Amino acid sequence: MSDIEIAQKAKMKPIIALAEEKFGIPVEHMDPYGHYKAKVSLEYVNSLTDKKDGKLILVTAISPTPAGEGKTTTTVGLGDAMNGLGKKTMMCLREPSLGPCFGMKGGAAGGGYSQVVPMEDINLHFTGDFHAIGVAHNLLSAMIDNHINHGNALGIDPRRIQWKRVVDMNDRALRKITVGQGGPANGYLREDGYDIVVASEVMAILCLATSRADLKLRLGRIVIAYKADSTTPIYARDLNAQGSMAALLKDAIKPNLVQTLENNIAIIHGGPFANIAHGCNTVTATKTALKLADYAITEAGFGADLGAEKFIDIKCRMADLKPSAVVLVATVRALKFHGGVAKDELNNENLVALDTGFVNLERHLHNINNHYGLPCVICINHFTFDSDAEIALLKEKCEALGAKCVVSKHWAEGGAGAEELAQEVINIVDKREPEFTYVYDEDLPLWEKMETIASKLYGAAGITASPKVRSEIKALQEKHGKFPVCMAKTQMSFSTDPAAKGAPSGHTVEISEVRLANGAGFIVAIAGNMMTMPGLPKIPAAERIDITDDGKITGLF
């Protein structure tokens, strides 16, 4: 059966009763969205402050390939397995974006027998969080143009507006637009553009905010534009926009509860991309899971050079989180792709290509152990086409590095197929106090932070930037030098060239643009030709997604 067919046959339990049964969440603190989705009140979340934290486990992966790796699937399978072993465990995932859902991915709720449900709802509009984030973002956009139209008392330079518009869809035609056409009645004529919602600073703010007050404070700090002198910033609070934006996010800030196919609780909340944003679910979700469960399993987007780095250097740094272990997900097929095998030949045994592509896994493992300072279990997400010889070679190479390597069959068998993986993770986290290192010190200058990430994690010889970008970094250093850096880079490679497979070294990372995310509290460094508004592929997933006459969704996976 396809993923969606498996999901539609799931025997779900009413989420309110399930959450009360599993974690004792009082009924009055849950807002149901139908029978199988619910939000948890912030008042209840705040009541957990004095409870002891559980252990935090991060799931990340090798550099993504068209073959797929399966972080969400592994997170769900591992969580089901740990619950099956009697360990009180909760999973924390990101919400899927409609852009990739109708573009390349076709869905992002796990796969096979390791899924979160209701799968169709999660992949489509869910509880409306992304809609609220998009509207809050675009309200600020409208207020900027409205202010200019009515006299521009703040002295906004229309040429130096930093705030674009957003939509939760891949639409390359909106990257560069002109607004205000049609004469004075329609506003001030100027250039503008769209980003995808998951790249919005409002998304980042929601994911890092710790309370309604913190949310409002961060929204007010957003730099929307500069005056004509190019140095005087204008903030969202100067337009008195933060209150109305926070009002639109009043429900979006509350964590969402769903369940796995095996009726275990998962929180799905927030969803910034990891290549163009910081790639982690909300701090609120993770901290709630740590208070309610003995073990919280969370994922960070794309490869460990992106999502895991930002999880450590941005999320953990800001929220004082202490991960205990990392699960690094890889597949035989993906490693063969990194070894040079074409996508349509990945099901064929190829030990030479597997050996060649292993360098990608090796570098990610090295980074996790040495630059993040965390113990790591390698999870080989099993595919039916994997040969015994390929598995044996992979295990041999991992063991030669002193790494724990487990072949996990959670996709086909659910939690039962991940029990060995779960036991390895438990053995690590139960015997180890949280201890890890940031990739860089917060006192390093911004340029050196970017350089450290590129050299340590990407294997680069160094970084470069145009005189204009260097000047912008220097200006940001004066006021925001302690901010962490959010590198916006292709997820497909350690370099900025998505075609460079394996573990390229000695390359130069070009910083093509920098953006201040003052409300979120980090600097976005765009490396290479990185788009914050993706486009649809030649044959988008939207072409196969459909609905039957009786209301059943098809084509999601």
C-alpha positions in Angstrom: 0.0 0.0 0.0 1.0 3.6 -0.5 1.7 5.8 2.5 -1.6 7.5 2.2 -3.5 4.2 1.9 -1.7 3.0 5.1 -2.6 6.2 6.9 -6.2 6.0 5.8 -6.5 2.5 7.3 -5.1 3.6 10.7 -7.2 3.1 13.8 -6.9 6.5 15.3 -8.0 7.2 18.8 -9.7 10.5 19.9 -6.8 12.8 20.6 -8.3 14.4 23.7 -8.7 11.1 25.5 -5.4 9.8 24.2 -3.4 12.8 25.4 -5.1 12.6 28.8 -4.4 8.9 29.1 -0.8 9.0 28.0 0.4 12.2 29.6 -2.3 13.4 31.9 -3.0 16.6 30.0 -6.3 18.0 31.4 -9.2 18.1 29.0 -9.9 21.8 29.7 -6.4 22.7 28.4 -6.9 21.1 25.0 -8.6 22.8 22.1 -9.8 20.1 19.7 -9.6 20.6 15.9 -11.9 17.7 15.0 -11.5 14.4 16.6 -7.8 13.7 16.0 -6.0 17.1 16.3 -5.8 19.4 19.3 -3.9 22.4 20.5 -2.5 22.7 24.1 -3.0 25.9 26.0 0.0 28.0 26.9 -1.3 28.2 30.5 -0.9 24.4 30.8 2.5 24.6 29.1 3.6 27.3 31.6 2.3 25.1 34.5 5.0 22.5 33.7 8.0 24.8 34.4 9.1 23.2 37.6 9.0 19.6 36.3 12.2 17.9 35.6 13.3 17.7 31.9 13.5 14.5 30.1 16.3 13.5 27.7 16.5 15.2 24.3 17.4 13.2 21.2 18.1 14.8 17.8 17.4 13.0 14.5 19.3 14.3 11.6 20.7 12.9 8.3 23.3 12.8 5.6 23.1 15.3 2.7 19.7 14.8 1.1 19.4 13.1 -2.3 16.5 12.3 -4.6 16.6 8.8 -3.2 15.3 10.0 0.1 16.7 9.5 3.6 13.7 9.5 6.0 14.3 11.7 9.1 10.6 12.0 9.9 10.0 8.4 9.3 12.9 7.5 11.6 11.8 10.0 14.3 8.3 8.4 14.3 9.7 4.8 14.2 12.2 5.4 17.0 9.5 7.1 19.1 7.1 4.2 18.6 9.9 1.7 19.4 10.9 3.5 22.6 7.3 3.6 23.8 7.0 -0.1 22.9 10.0 -0.8 25.2 8.1 1.0 28.0 9.9 4.3 27.8 7.7 7.4 28.1 8.5 9.1 24.9 7.1 12.0 22.9 8.1 13.1 19.3 8.4 16.7 18.1 8.2 17.3 14.4 7.9 20.3 12.0 4.7 21.1 10.1 4.9 20.4 6.4 4.8 23.4 4.0 2.3 23.3 1.1 5.1 24.5 -1.3 7.1 21.2 -1.3 4.0 19.2 -0.7 2.7 20.2 -4.1 6.2 20.5 -5.5 8.7 17.7 -5.0 7.9 15.9 -1.8 4.2 15.2 -2.0 3.9 15.1 1.8 6.1 15.0 4.9 4.4 13.1 7.7 6.6 10.0 7.7 6.2 6.9 5.6 5.2 3.3 5.5 4.2 2.1 9.0 6.0 5.0 10.8 3.7 7.9 10.2 1.8 10.6 12.0 -1.9 10.9 11.4 -4.3 12.3 10.2 -1.8 12.4 7.4 -3.9 14.3 4.9 -4.7 17.1 7.4 -1.1 17.4 8.6 0.1 17.7 5.0 -2.6 20.2 3.9 -4.0 23.0 6.1 -3.6 21.2 9.5 -4.6 23.7 12.2 -4.0 26.8 10.2 -0.7 27.8 11.7 1.0 28.6 8.4 -2.0 30.6 7.2 -1.8 32.7 10.4 1.9 33.2 10.0 1.5 34.3 6.3 -1.3 36.7 7.2 0.6 38.2 10.1 3.6 38.7 7.8 1.5 40.2 5.0 -0.3 42.5 7.4 3.0 44.1 8.2 3.7 44.4 4.4 0.4 46.2 3.9 1.0 48.5 6.9 4.4 49.5 5.4 2.9 50.5 2.0 -0.1 52.1 3.8 2.2 54.3 5.9 4.1 55.5 2.9 0.9 56.2 1.0 -0.4 58.4 3.9 2.6 60.7 4.1 5.5 58.5 5.3 5.9 60.3 8.7 8.7 57.8 9.6 10.7 58.7 6.6 10.9 55.2 5.2 13.1 55.0 2.1 11.1 52.9 -0.4 14.3 51.8 -1.9 15.5 50.3 1.4 12.4 48.3 2.5 13.6 45.0 3.9 10.2 43.3 4.3 8.9 41.2 1.4 5.5 39.5 1.2 5.0 35.7 1.6 2.9 32.8 0.3 3.0 29.1 1.3 3.5 27.9 -2.2 6.5 27.4 -4.6 5.9 30.2 -7.1 9.0 31.4 -8.9 7.0 34.1 -10.8 6.6 36.0 -7.5 10.3 36.3 -6.6 10.5 39.8 -8.1 7.4 42.0 -8.6 6.3 45.6 -8.8 3.6 46.9 -6.4 1.6 50.2 -6.5 0.9 50.2 -10.2 -2.1 52.1 -11.5 -1.4 55.6 -10.2 -1.5 57.3 -6.8 -4.8 55.7 -5.7 -3.0 52.3 -5.6 -0.1 53.4 -3.4 3.6 54.1 -4.1 5.2 52.4 -7.1 8.2 50.2 -6.0 9.9 46.9 -6.5 8.9 44.1 -4.1 9.0 40.3 -4.0 7.7 37.2 -2.3 9.4 34.6 -0.1 7.8 31.3 0.9 6.1 31.3 4.3 8.7 29.0 5.8 11.4 31.5 5.1 9.5 34.3 6.9 11.0 35.9 9.9 7.6 35.6 11.5 8.0 31.8 11.2 11.4 32.0 12.9 10.0 34.2 15.6 7.1 31.9 16.4 9.5 28.9 16.6 11.9 30.7 19.0 9.4 32.7 21.1 8.9 31.4 24.7 5.7 33.3 25.6 3.1 35.7 24.2 5.0 38.6 25.6 8.2 37.3 24.0 6.4 36.8 20.7 5.2 40.4 20.7 8.5 41.8 21.7 10.3 39.9 18.9 7.7 41.0 16.4 8.2 44.6 17.4 11.9 44.2 16.9 11.6 43.3 13.2 13.6 45.7 11.0 11.2 46.6 8.2 13.2 49.3 6.4 15.9 52.0 6.7 15.7 55.8 6.3 17.4 57.6 3.4 20.7 57.8 5.4 20.9 53.9 5.0 21.8 53.4 8.6 18.8 54.4 10.7 16.5 51.3 11.0 12.7 51.4 11.2 11.1 48.7 13.3 7.7 47.0 13.1 6.9 48.6 16.5 7.3 52.0 14.9 4.2 51.2 12.9 2.5 49.7 16.1 2.1 46.5 14.1 3.3 44.0 16.8 0.0 43.8 18.7 -2.2 43.0 15.7 0.4 40.5 14.3 0.5 38.7 17.7 -3.3 38.7 17.8 -3.3 36.9 14.4 -0.9 34.3 16.0 -2.9 33.8 19.1 -3.7 30.1 18.3 -0.7 29.5 16.1 1.6 29.8 19.1 -0.1 26.9 20.9 1.5 23.4 20.2 -0.4 20.9 18.1 -1.0 17.3 19.3 -1.5 14.4 16.9 -0.7 10.6 17.1 1.3 8.0 15.3 -0.1 4.9 13.6 0.6 3.1 16.9 -1.3 5.8 18.9 1.7 7.5 20.5 1.6 11.2 20.9 3.5 13.6 18.7 3.7 17.4 18.8 3.9 19.0 15.4 4.5 22.7 15.6 6.3 25.3 13.4 8.2 24.5 10.2 11.0 26.7 9.0 13.1 25.2 6.1 16.6 24.3 7.1 18.3 25.4 3.9 16.9 28.9 3.9 15.8 29.2 7.6 16.7 27.5 10.9 15.0 24.2 10.3 13.6 23.3 13.8 10.2 23.0 15.3 9.2 25.4 18.0 11.0 25.9 21.3 7.6 25.7 23.0 7.0 22.2 21.5 10.4 20.8 22.4 10.3 22.2 26.0 6.7 20.9 26.5 7.7 17.4 25.3 10.8 17.5 27.7 8.5 18.3 30.6 5.8 15.7 29.8 8.0 12.8 28.7 11.2 11.0 29.9 12.5 11.2 26.3 11.8 13.8 23.6 12.8 13.0 20.1 13.0 15.9 17.7 14.2 16.3 14.1 16.2 19.1 12.4 15.8 19.6 8.6 18.0 18.3 5.8 21.5 17.2 6.5 23.5 17.6 9.7 25.5 20.4 8.2 22.3 22.5 8.1 19.5 21.5 10.4 21.7 20.0 13.1 24.1 22.9 13.1 21.2 25.4 13.4 19.6 23.3 16.1 22.8 23.5 18.1 24.0 27.0 17.4 20.6 28.8 17.2 17.9 26.8 19.0 19.9 25.2 21.8 21.9 28.4 22.4 18.8 30.6 22.6 16.6 28.2 24.5 19.2 26.6 26.8 18.4 23.1 25.5 20.9 20.2 26.1 20.7 17.3 23.6 22.0 13.9 24.9 22.5 12.1 21.6 22.1 12.2 17.8 20.7 9.7 15.4 22.2 10.1 11.9 19.9 8.7 9.2 21.3 7.3 6.0 20.2 4.9 3.3 22.2 2.6 1.1 20.5 4.1 -1.9 21.4 7.7 -0.9 25.1 6.8 -0.3 25.3 5.1 -3.7 23.9 8.4 -5.2 26.7 10.3 -3.4 29.0 7.7 -5.0 27.9 8.7 -8.5 25.1 6.3 -9.3 22.1 7.7 -11.3 18.7 7.8 -9.6 17.2 5.1 -11.9 20.0 2.6 -11.1 20.0 2.9 -7.3 18.2 -0.3 -6.7 21.0 -2.3 -8.2 23.8 -3.6 -6.0 26.9 -1.4 -6.3 29.6 -1.8 -3.6 32.1 0.5 -5.3 29.6 3.4 -5.4 28.6 2.7 -1.8 32.2 2.7 -0.7 32.8 6.0 -2.6 29.7 7.7 -1.3 30.4 6.7 2.3 32.6 9.9 2.7 29.4 11.9 3.0 28.2 9.9 6.0 31.8 10.0 7.4 32.0 13.8 7.4 28.6 14.2 9.0 29.6 11.7 11.7 32.9 13.6 12.3 31.0 16.9 12.6 28.5 15.5 15.1 31.2 13.8 17.3 33.9 16.5 17.1 32.2 19.8 16.4 28.9 19.3 18.2 30.5 17.1 20.9 27.6 14.6 20.8 27.5 10.8 20.7 25.9 9.4 17.6 24.0 6.3 16.4 23.9 5.7 12.7 20.5 4.5 11.5 20.5 2.8 8.2 16.9 3.3 7.1 16.3 -0.1 5.3 15.0 -0.4 1.8 13.9 -3.7 0.3 16.4 -3.4 -2.5 19.4 -3.2 -0.1 21.6 -6.3 -0.6 23.2 -8.3 2.2 26.6 -7.4 0.8 25.8 -3.7 0.8 24.6 -3.8 4.4 27.7 -5.8 5.5 30.0 -3.3 3.8 28.2 -0.3 5.4 28.4 -1.9 8.9 32.0 -2.7 8.4 32.9 0.8 7.5 30.9 2.3 10.4 32.6 -0.1 12.8 36.0 0.9 11.5 35.1 4.5 12.6 34.1 3.2 16.0 30.5 4.1 15.3 27.3 2.3 16.4 25.4 1.3 13.2 21.9 -0.2 13.2 19.8 -1.3 10.3 16.3 -0.3 11.1 13.1 -1.6 9.4 10.6 0.9 10.9 9.2 1.8 7.4 8.0 -1.7 6.9 7.4 -2.9 10.5 6.7 0.3 12.5 8.1 0.5 16.0 8.9 -3.2 16.2 11.4 -2.7 13.3 13.2 0.0 15.2 13.7 -1.7 18.6 17.4 -2.3 18.1 17.9 1.3 17.2 15.8 2.4 20.2 17.9 0.2 22.6 21.2 1.7 21.3 19.8 5.2 21.8 18.6 4.4 25.3 22.0 2.9 26.2 23.6 6.2 25.4 21.3 8.7 26.9 20.6 6.8 30.1 24.4 6.6 30.8 25.3 10.2 29.8 24.7 13.6 31.2 23.9 16.2 28.5 27.2 17.8 27.3 27.9 19.3 24.0 29.8 22.1 22.3 28.6 24.9 20.0 30.4 25.1 16.6 31.5 28.7 17.3 31.6 31.1 20.3 29.1 33.9 20.3 31.8 36.5 20.7 33.4 35.6 17.4 32.9 38.3 14.7 30.1 37.5 12.2 32.6 37.0 9.4 34.5 34.5 11.5 31.3 32.7 12.5 30.5 32.2 8.8 34.0 31.1 8.1 34.1 28.6 11.0 30.9 27.0 9.8 32.2 26.8 6.2 35.6 25.4 7.2 34.7 23.1 10.0 31.5 21.6 8.7 31.5 22.1 4.9 35.2 21.3 4.4 35.7 24.7 2.7 39.0 26.5 2.3 37.3 29.7 3.2 34.5 32.2 2.4 34.3 35.2 0.1 31.9 38.0 -0.5 31.6 41.1 -2.7 32.8 44.5 -1.3 29.1 45.4 -0.9 28.3 42.3 1.2 31.5 42.7 3.2 30.4 46.2 4.0 27.0 45.1 5.1 28.5 42.4 7.3 30.7 45.0 8.9 27.7 47.3 9.6 25.8 44.4 11.1 28.8 43.5 13.3 28.6 46.9 15.1 25.1 46.3 16.5 24.5 42.6 16.1 27.9 40.9 16.4 26.8 38.5 19.1 23.9 37.1 16.9 24.3 33.5 15.7 24.4 33.0 11.9 21.7 31.1 9.9 23.5 29.9 6.8 21.1 29.7 3.8 22.8 27.1 1.5 21.8 24.3 -0.8 20.9 21.1 1.2 22.2 18.8 -1.6 26.0 19.3 -0.9 28.6 20.4 1.6 29.5 23.0 -1.0 27.2 25.6 -2.6 27.1 23.5 -5.8 24.1 21.1 -5.5 25.8 18.8 -8.0 28.9 18.3 -5.9 28.2 14.9 -4.2 30.1 13.1 -1.5 32.3 15.3 0.7 33.8 18.0 -1.4 36.7 19.9 0.2 38.8 23.0 -0.5 36.0 24.9 -2.1 35.2 28.5 -1.5 31.8 29.5 0.0 30.5 32.7 -1.5 28.3 34.8 0.9 26.1 36.4 -1.7 23.7 38.3 0.6 23.1 38.9 4.3 19.8 39.7 6.0 19.1 40.9 9.5 16.5 38.8 11.3 16.4 41.1 14.3 13.2 39.7 15.8 14.3 36.1 15.5 17.8 37.2 16.8 20.1 35.9 14.0 21.8 36.9 10.8 20.8 35.1 7.6 23.9 34.6 5.4 22.8 33.5 1.9 25.6 31.3 0.4 25.7 30.9 -3.3 22.6 31.0 -5.6 20.1 30.2 -2.9 16.4 31.1 -3.5 14.1 32.0 -0.6 11.1 31.4 -3.0 11.4 27.9 -4.6 9.9 27.0 -7.9 7.8 24.0 -8.9 9.5 21.1 -10.7 8.7 20.2 -14.3 6.2 17.6 -13.1 4.9 18.8 -9.7 3.4 16.5 -7.1 0.2 18.7 -7.5 -0.5 16.8 -10.8 -1.2 13.5 -9.0 -2.9 14.8 -5.8 -6.6 14.5 -6.0 -9.9 14.0 -4.1 -12.5 11.3 -4.8 -16.2 12.0 -5.0 -16.6 10.7 -1.4 -14.0 13.1 -0.1 -10.9 10.9 0.1 -7.6 12.5 -0.7 -5.3 10.6 -3.0 -1.7 11.1 -4.3 -0.1 12.3 -1.0 3.0 10.3 0.1 
